[in-house]
Amino acid sequence: MRVLAVSSSGRLGGAELALCEILRRRPAEAEVYALVVGEGPLAARMHEIGVPAWVATAHQRRPSPRSLGAFTRSLLELLRRVRPQVVLAAGVKAAFLAAPGARLGGVPIVWQKVDLSLDSQLSLPLAALVDGVVSVSEAAAASLGPLRERRLLDVVGTPVALPEMDYELADERAPAIGTLGSLIPYKGHHHIVRAAALLVEEFPDLRVVLAGAPVAEHPRYPEELERLAAELGIARNVEIAGFVHDVTPLLSSLRVYVNATHRDERGFGLEGLSGGMLEAAWIGLPVVASRGGGNAEALLEGVSGTLVEPRDPAAIAGATARYLRDAALARTAGEAGRRFVRERFAAEAVAGRVYRALQAVAKDDGRRG
């Protein structure tokens, strides 16, 4: 089976890293290629894992009819060169851009639905245009509505590629919280900073780690976070760590993982299924996360973590404080999360299900695979 994977972005965000892990674990008989929409380090990462990758640099902004036409022409040429049996479009932008060309080129296309962005406008039209959908969560699949039965191939979570071992976690006397995620306002880092300002009254030595790469659309957001921390008097407590290649040392230094993602005014933001939450649970951390999207599917509510209302720093602080105060509760929750995530989201199993879904719709060109 020959697969052309199309990524919505060239940066190394959660969806892009998850796609890399799926492509890395391709079956031995699979030939995999990639097309990356936009500049960034993702194409280099693809090459590192043995996946030939092309970059479409002219399509980073919101697509227009003219740019969609140009992308379609370029994709048709690439389809003629690569001759894939199926296209895997990772994300709504990738599906929107690639579906017309795949249709014109006679190549089946599967939309990997990784989030809930623009669901009310695009979910049904895109589902009607593609040959199948692999959804990262039940929450992400909900917008397929009447097309769910005909289009949904599988619900396959985010792959976790961390070693299956016991991790040595932070000293219980060293309170630390943190998150992983690109520095975009809808990730809610500013709500975590405000929650930390409430927590330092009880935990003056609290350490707050915000790890993630800045993005071109919000270049000043890291500075805004630093300024907010200074205004709240907790600049010494807050560390903006940037992109982290190996997340295990960072996660192991925390006591609680926090996800504060929320839907913004443009309809972006809700997690399809947070890879950071799953990685934190994998190593044994309790998780505090905002309600909405697939967050409820990444933890066991009241067992491995706690859901709170979005955009509510006081709720984040209250839920987090319970785990910081009670080491036994934090350990019990962490152990429950570790069992839950390792049973459901190990990378090999996740990747295998994705390739089985692709095989179900792949074009038969007379070759085995």
C-alpha positions in Angstrom: 0.0 0.0 0.0 1.3 3.4 -1.0 0.2 6.3 1.2 0.5 10.1 0.7 0.0 11.8 4.0 -0.9 15.5 3.9 -0.2 17.6 7.0 -2.2 20.8 7.7 0.9 22.5 9.2 4.7 22.5 9.1 5.2 23.1 12.8 5.7 20.5 15.4 2.4 20.7 17.3 0.5 17.8 18.9 -1.3 16.7 15.7 1.9 16.9 13.6 3.9 14.9 16.2 1.1 12.3 16.3 1.2 12.0 12.5 5.0 11.4 12.6 4.5 8.6 15.1 1.9 7.0 12.8 4.1 7.3 9.8 7.1 6.0 11.7 5.2 2.8 12.6 4.2 2.1 9.0 3.8 -1.6 8.1 6.9 -3.1 6.4 5.1 -3.4 3.1 3.8 0.2 3.1 5.4 3.0 1.1 4.7 6.3 2.8 5.2 9.8 1.5 4.2 13.2 2.9 3.2 16.6 1.8 3.5 19.4 4.4 1.4 22.5 4.1 3.6 25.4 5.3 7.1 26.0 6.4 8.5 24.6 9.7 10.5 21.7 11.1 8.0 19.0 10.3 9.4 18.1 6.9 12.9 17.6 8.3 11.3 15.3 11.0 9.6 13.3 8.2 13.0 12.8 6.5 14.5 11.7 9.8 12.0 8.9 10.0 12.6 7.8 6.4 9.5 9.5 4.9 10.1 11.5 1.7 8.4 14.9 2.2 7.5 17.8 0.0 6.6 21.3 1.3 3.8 23.5 -0.1 5.0 26.9 1.1 2.4 29.1 -0.6 -0.6 27.8 1.4 0.1 28.7 5.0 -2.7 31.3 5.2 -6.5 30.8 5.0 -7.2 29.1 1.6 -8.8 31.2 -1.1 -10.4 30.0 -4.4 -7.2 30.9 -6.2 -4.8 29.2 -3.8 -7.1 26.2 -3.7 -6.8 25.9 -7.4 -3.1 26.2 -7.3 -2.8 23.6 -4.6 -5.1 21.2 -6.6 -2.9 21.5 -9.7 0.3 20.9 -7.6 -1.3 17.9 -5.8 -2.4 16.3 -9.1 1.2 16.5 -10.4 2.4 14.9 -7.1 -0.3 12.2 -7.3 0.9 11.3 -10.9 4.5 11.1 -9.6 3.9 9.1 -6.4 0.9 7.1 -7.5 -0.5 6.6 -4.0 -3.3 4.2 -3.4 -4.8 6.4 -0.7 -4.3 9.9 0.7 -4.4 10.5 4.4 -5.3 14.1 5.2 -4.3 15.0 8.8 -6.5 17.9 10.0 -9.3 20.0 8.6 -7.0 22.2 6.5 -5.3 19.3 4.9 -8.6 17.7 4.0 -10.1 20.9 2.6 -7.0 21.4 0.4 -6.4 17.8 -0.7 -10.0 16.5 -1.2 -10.6 18.2 -4.6 -7.3 17.0 -6.1 -7.7 13.5 -4.7 -11.1 13.3 -6.3 -9.9 14.6 -9.6 -7.0 12.3 -9.5 -9.1 9.2 -8.7 -7.3 8.5 -5.4 -9.3 7.6 -2.3 -8.8 10.1 0.5 -9.3 9.6 4.3 -9.7 12.6 6.6 -7.9 12.1 9.9 -10.2 14.3 12.0 -7.9 15.5 14.8 -9.9 18.5 16.3 -13.2 20.3 16.3 -12.2 23.4 14.4 -14.8 24.9 12.1 -17.1 21.9 12.6 -20.3 23.8 12.0 -19.1 25.1 8.6 -16.9 22.3 7.2 -17.5 19.0 8.9 -20.5 17.7 6.9 -19.2 19.0 3.5 -15.8 17.5 4.0 -17.2 14.2 5.2 -19.3 14.0 2.1 -16.3 14.7 -0.1 -13.8 12.2 1.3 -14.0 8.4 1.2 -13.6 7.9 4.9 -12.9 9.5 8.3 -10.7 8.3 11.1 -11.6 10.4 14.1 -9.3 10.9 17.0 -12.1 10.8 19.5 -15.9 10.4 19.8 -16.1 14.1 20.5 -14.4 14.9 17.2 -16.7 12.4 15.4 -19.9 13.8 16.7 -20.1 16.5 14.0 -20.3 13.9 11.3 -24.0 13.5 12.2 -26.0 11.6 9.5 -22.8 10.8 7.6 -21.2 9.0 10.5 -22.5 5.6 9.6 -21.3 5.9 5.9 -18.0 7.7 6.5 -16.5 6.9 9.9 -13.9 4.1 9.5 -12.7 4.1 13.1 -12.2 6.2 16.2 -8.5 5.9 16.9 -6.8 8.0 19.6 -3.6 9.9 19.7 -0.5 7.6 19.8 1.8 7.8 22.8 5.3 6.8 21.9 7.0 7.0 25.4 8.8 3.9 26.7 6.6 1.5 28.7 8.6 1.8 31.9 8.2 3.1 35.5 9.1 6.7 35.8 10.7 8.4 38.8 8.4 11.3 39.6 9.2 14.6 41.3 9.7 14.8 45.1 6.3 15.4 46.7 7.8 18.3 48.6 8.5 20.2 45.3 5.2 21.4 44.0 5.3 21.9 40.3 2.6 22.0 37.6 2.9 22.4 33.8 1.5 21.8 30.4 2.7 21.0 26.8 1.2 22.9 23.9 2.0 25.4 21.2 1.9 29.0 22.6 -1.5 29.9 21.2 -4.0 31.8 23.3 -6.7 29.2 23.0 -4.4 26.7 24.7 -5.2 28.8 27.8 -1.6 29.3 29.2 -2.7 32.7 30.6 -5.5 30.9 32.6 -2.8 28.6 34.0 -0.7 31.6 35.0 -3.7 33.2 36.7 -4.5 29.9 38.5 -0.8 29.8 39.7 -1.2 33.2 41.2 -3.9 31.8 43.4 -1.9 28.7 44.2 1.2 30.5 45.4 -0.6 31.8 48.4 -0.6 28.2 49.7 2.4 26.9 47.8 4.9 29.8 47.6 7.6 27.6 46.0 5.3 26.5 43.2 7.0 26.0 39.9 4.9 26.5 36.7 6.3 25.2 33.4 4.7 26.2 30.1 6.4 24.2 27.3 5.6 24.7 23.7 6.8 26.5 20.6 5.6 30.0 19.7 3.6 30.3 16.5 3.7 32.8 13.7 0.1 33.9 14.2 0.7 34.9 17.8 4.3 36.0 18.0 3.8 38.2 21.1 2.0 35.6 23.2 5.1 34.4 25.1 5.9 38.0 26.0 2.3 38.5 27.1 2.6 35.5 29.4 5.8 36.8 30.9 4.2 40.2 31.5 1.2 38.7 33.1 3.3 36.6 35.5 5.2 39.8 36.4 2.0 41.7 37.0 0.7 39.0 39.3 4.0 38.9 41.2 4.9 35.3 40.2 7.6 35.9 37.6 10.0 33.8 39.5 7.6 30.9 39.6 6.8 30.7 35.9 9.1 29.2 33.2 8.3 29.4 29.5 10.3 26.5 28.3 9.8 26.6 24.5 9.6 23.5 22.4 10.8 20.3 24.2 12.1 17.4 22.2 12.2 14.9 25.0 9.1 15.5 27.2 9.9 12.8 29.9 12.3 14.8 32.0 9.9 17.8 32.1 6.8 15.7 32.8 8.7 13.7 35.5 9.5 17.0 37.3 5.8 17.9 37.7 3.3 16.9 40.3 0.2 17.8 38.2 -0.4 18.2 34.5 -2.9 21.0 33.5 -4.7 21.4 30.2 -6.6 24.7 29.9 -7.6 24.6 26.2 -10.9 26.4 25.3 -12.8 27.3 22.2 -12.0 30.9 21.0 -14.3 33.3 19.2 -13.3 32.0 15.8 -14.3 28.4 16.7 -10.7 27.1 17.2 -9.2 25.5 20.3 -11.1 22.4 21.6 -8.8 19.4 21.7 -9.7 16.4 19.6 -7.6 14.3 22.0 -4.6 15.9 23.8 -1.4 14.1 23.3 0.1 16.0 26.2 -2.6 14.8 28.6 -2.0 11.2 27.5 1.8 11.5 27.8 1.4 12.9 31.3 -0.9 10.1 32.4 1.4 7.6 30.7 4.2 8.4 33.2 1.8 8.6 36.2 0.7 12.2 36.6 -2.8 13.3 37.7 -4.4 15.6 35.1 -6.6 18.7 35.5 -8.3 19.6 32.2 -11.0 21.9 30.9 -14.2 20.4 29.8 -14.9 20.2 26.1 -13.7 18.4 23.0 -12.1 15.1 23.7 -10.6 15.9 27.1 -13.2 13.7 28.8 -11.9 10.8 26.7 -8.3 11.3 27.8 -8.9 10.7 31.5 -11.2 9.0 33.9 -13.1 11.7 35.6 -12.7 11.7 39.3 -10.3 8.7 39.1 -7.2 9.7 37.0 -8.0 13.4 36.9 -10.5 16.2 37.2 -12.4 18.2 34.6 -13.1 21.9 35.2 -15.0 24.6 33.4 -13.0 26.3 30.7 -11.6 29.8 31.1 -11.9 29.5 34.9 -8.5 30.0 36.7 -10.1 29.6 40.1 -11.5 26.2 39.2 -8.1 25.1 37.8 -6.4 26.2 41.0 -9.0 24.4 43.2 -8.7 21.1 41.4 -4.9 21.3 41.2 -4.5 22.2 44.9 -6.2 18.9 45.9 -3.4 16.9 44.2 -0.7 19.1 45.5 -2.0 18.8 49.1 -2.6 15.1 49.0 0.4 13.0 47.8 -1.5 9.8 48.2 -4.4 11.1 46.1 -2.0 12.2 43.4 -0.3 8.8 43.3 -3.6 6.9 43.1 -4.9 9.1 40.3 -1.6 8.9 38.5 -1.5 5.1 38.7 -5.1 4.9 37.4 -4.2 7.2 34.5 -1.1 5.2 33.7 -3.1 1.9 33.4 -5.9 3.6 31.4 -3.6 5.2 28.8 -1.2 2.3 28.3 -4.1 0.0 27.6 -5.7 2.3 25.0 -3.1 4.6 23.4 0.2 2.7 22.8 1.6 4.0 19.6 2.0 0.6 17.8 -1.6 -0.3 18.4 -2.9 3.1 17.3 -0.8 3.1 14.1 -2.0 -0.4 13.3 -5.6 0.7 13.4 -5.0 3.7 11.2 -3.3 1.6 8.5 -6.1 -0.9 8.6 -8.6 1.9 8.0 -6.5 3.2 5.1 -6.4 -0.3 3.6 -10.1 -0.5 3.7 -10.5 2.3 1.2 -7.2 2.1 -0.7 -7.2 1.9 -4.4 -6.3 -1.6 -5.8 -3.6 -1.1 -8.5 -3.0 -4.8 -8.9 -0.1 -4.9 -6.5 0.0 -6.7 -3.2 0.2 -4.5 0.0 
